[in-house]
Amino acid sequence: MSGILNSSIGRKFAMALSALFLMIFLVMHVSINFTSVFSEELFNEMSHFMGTNPLVQGLMQPILIIGVIFHFVMGFILEAKNKSSRSIKYASNSASDNSTWVSRNMLLTGVVVLAFLGLHMYDFWVHEMTVKYVEGDMSGLIDPNNAESGFRYYEELREKFVSPVRVGIYVVAFVLLALHLLHGFNSAFQSIGANNKYVKSLNGFSKVYSIGIPALFIFIAVYHHFTH
């Protein structure tokens, strides 16, 4: 593994694989969250299953955390390597003439998304870990002594989107995630060699994905804010 990461192609390939892994996770995440828009019961049931299933908690969750850390660390490494490899500077060359704003600022959008991820984990993951593993409450109920009280997940989700400031942060973060994905999606597939006759279709799908997934996350936050 270390040998692969020592080469430029190897690092880009590893970065691409981690990106594709996280893209799949985003689809799963937004699919579960979107159920909260039309079914409180279904969202509660799915959240409880994901939050208490041993396979999800003991295997998938650690892999996801490692994948996120690896992706961002590799991003910083690639950016540092790219800068150090530019031994000749062209003062008269305008970067905007040769690349898009998004491609030139992948590190910036990545840092903002990483900062948002920290907020998101504080809002939901840290709280969930505290309730389950510190307080020892795996029931998921609003009131453990009242079986009719229902699950707590839906109300906790809605409570996070009461503040317009927090909703605004979510909206800005997901807009930047969309920009990050617009460039990153195609780069990931090119890095693993998917550059063939299907590239036009792939470009079209990447735009739908890169705009659609963040847009759904934004819709969920705004919906719960205005319907609370």
VENPEUR-V192022 format. One record per residue. RES is the residue in one letter. PHI is phi in whole degrees, -180 to 180 (NA if undefined). OMEGA is omega as a letter, one per 20 degrees, with the letter a starting at -180 (NA if undefined). D_LAST is the distance of its C-alpha to the last C-alpha in Angstrom with 2 decimals. Layout:
# VENPEUR-V192022
[[RES PHI OMEGA D_LAST] [RES PHI OMEGA D_LAST]]
This chain:
# VENPEUR-V192022
[[M NA r 48.89] [S -63 r 50.00] [G -65 r 52.62] [I -65 a 50.09] [L -75 r 47.93] [N -81 r 51.06] [S -102 a 51.43] [S -63 r 49.39] [I -65 r 48.98] [G -62 r 48.03] [R -65 r 45.32] [K -66 r 43.85] [F -65 r 44.03] [A -65 r 42.28] [M -62 a 39.59] [A -64 a 39.13] [L -64 r 38.87] [S -67 r 36.22] [A -65 r 34.26] [L -64 r 34.53] [F -61 a 33.45] [L -70 r 30.26] [M -65 r 29.62] [I -65 r 29.81] [F -61 a 27.38] [L -59 r 24.83] [V -63 r 25.12] [M -64 a 24.57] [H -65 a 21.62] [V -70 r 19.70] [S -65 r 20.74] [I -68 a 19.23] [N -64 a 15.93] [F -67 r 15.74] [T -63 r 15.98] [S -68 a 12.38] [V -75 a 11.57] [F -120 a 13.77] [S -153 r 14.60] [E -62 a 12.97] [E -64 a 16.58] [L -65 r 18.27] [F -62 r 16.15] [N -62 a 16.85] [E -65 a 20.46] [M -68 r 21.05] [S -65 a 19.58] [H -67 r 21.75] [F -63 a 24.73] [M -66 a 24.51] [G -85 a 24.04] [T -125 r 26.97] [N -69 a 29.38] [P -60 a 32.52] [L -66 r 33.35] [V -66 a 29.99] [Q -74 a 29.91] [G -88 a 33.65] [L -121 a 34.61] [M -67 a 31.95] [Q -65 r 29.82] [P -61 r 32.91] [I -63 r 34.13] [L -62 r 30.89] [I -61 r 31.04] [I -63 r 34.71] [G -62 r 34.04] [V -64 a 31.54] [I -61 a 33.98] [F -61 a 36.92] [H -61 a 35.37] [F -74 r 34.61] [V -63 r 37.89] [M -64 r 39.81] [G -62 r 38.16] [F -65 a 39.44] [I -64 a 42.83] [L -63 r 43.20] [E -65 r 42.32] [A -64 r 44.87] [K -65 a 47.48] [N -64 a 46.98] [K -68 a 47.48] [S -70 a 50.53] [S -82 r 52.09] [R -85 a 52.13] [S -78 a 55.53] [I -114 r 56.28] [K -103 r 54.19] [Y -110 a 54.47] [A -63 a 53.85] [S -86 a 54.25] [N -86 r 51.90] [S -90 a 48.47] [A -63 a 45.82] [S -68 r 43.70] [D -78 a 46.65] [N -115 a 46.59] [S -155 r 42.97] [T -84 r 39.40] [W -60 a 37.14] [V -62 a 35.00] [S -65 r 38.08] [R -80 a 39.33] [N -125 r 36.12] [M -61 r 35.05] [L -67 r 35.49] [L -63 r 33.28] [T -64 r 30.38] [G -65 r 31.00] [V -66 r 30.86] [V -64 r 27.54] [V -63 r 26.11] [L -64 r 27.72] [A -64 r 26.18] [F -63 r 22.69] [L -60 r 23.60] [G -62 r 24.43] [L -64 a 21.01] [H -63 r 19.41] [M -68 r 21.87] [Y -64 a 21.25] [D -64 a 17.48] [F -118 a 18.07] [W -67 a 21.81] [V -61 r 23.20] [H -61 a 20.74] [E -65 r 21.54] [M -64 r 25.24] [T -66 a 25.21] [V -63 a 23.71] [K -79 a 26.03] [Y -108 r 29.20] [V -96 r 29.33] [E -81 r 27.88] [G 75 a 29.25] [D -105 r 26.33] [M -99 a 26.33] [S -72 a 24.77] [G 77 a 21.15] [L -87 r 20.25] [I -64 r 17.85] [D -130 a 21.02] [P -58 a 24.24] [N -90 a 26.12] [N -130 a 24.09] [A -66 a 24.31] [E -90 a 22.05] [S -77 r 19.04] [G 85 r 17.99] [F -79 a 17.33] [R -93 a 15.20] [Y -61 a 14.54] [Y -63 a 11.34] [E -66 r 9.55] [E -66 r 11.47] [L -62 a 10.50] [R -64 a 6.71] [E -63 a 7.93] [K -68 a 10.25] [F -106 r 8.23] [V -74 a 6.91] [S -72 r 10.49] [P -66 r 11.76] [V -66 a 15.06] [R -65 r 14.20] [V -63 r 12.64] [G -62 r 15.84] [I -62 r 17.97] [Y -62 a 16.68] [V -63 r 17.42] [V -61 a 20.84] [A -63 a 21.69] [F -76 r 21.15] [V -65 r 23.13] [L -68 r 25.89] [L -63 r 25.65] [A -61 r 26.30] [L -64 r 29.33] [H -62 a 30.50] [L -70 a 30.35] [L -57 r 32.11] [H -87 a 35.18] [G -66 a 34.86] [F -60 a 34.57] [N -66 r 37.92] [S -63 a 39.54] [A -63 a 38.73] [F -70 r 40.38] [Q -66 a 43.32] [S -67 r 43.87] [I -97 r 44.30] [G 92 a 46.66] [A -85 a 44.56] [N -130 a 46.27] [N -136 a 47.93] [K -67 a 47.97] [Y -91 a 44.32] [V -63 r 43.21] [K -66 r 42.14] [S -65 r 39.94] [L -66 r 38.57] [N -63 r 37.79] [G -65 r 35.89] [F -65 a 33.89] [S -63 r 33.19] [K -68 r 31.66] [V -62 a 29.40] [Y -65 a 28.36] [S -64 r 28.08] [I -93 a 25.84] [G -67 a 24.02] [I -64 r 22.84] [P -60 r 21.33] [A -62 r 19.82] [L -65 r 18.01] [F -61 r 16.68] [I -63 a 15.54] [F -59 a 13.90] [I -61 a 11.94] [A -64 a 10.72] [V -67 r 10.04] [Y -60 a 8.41] [H -70 r 5.69] [H -67 a 5.62] [F -87 r 5.74] [T -109 a 3.81] [H -69 NA 0.00]]
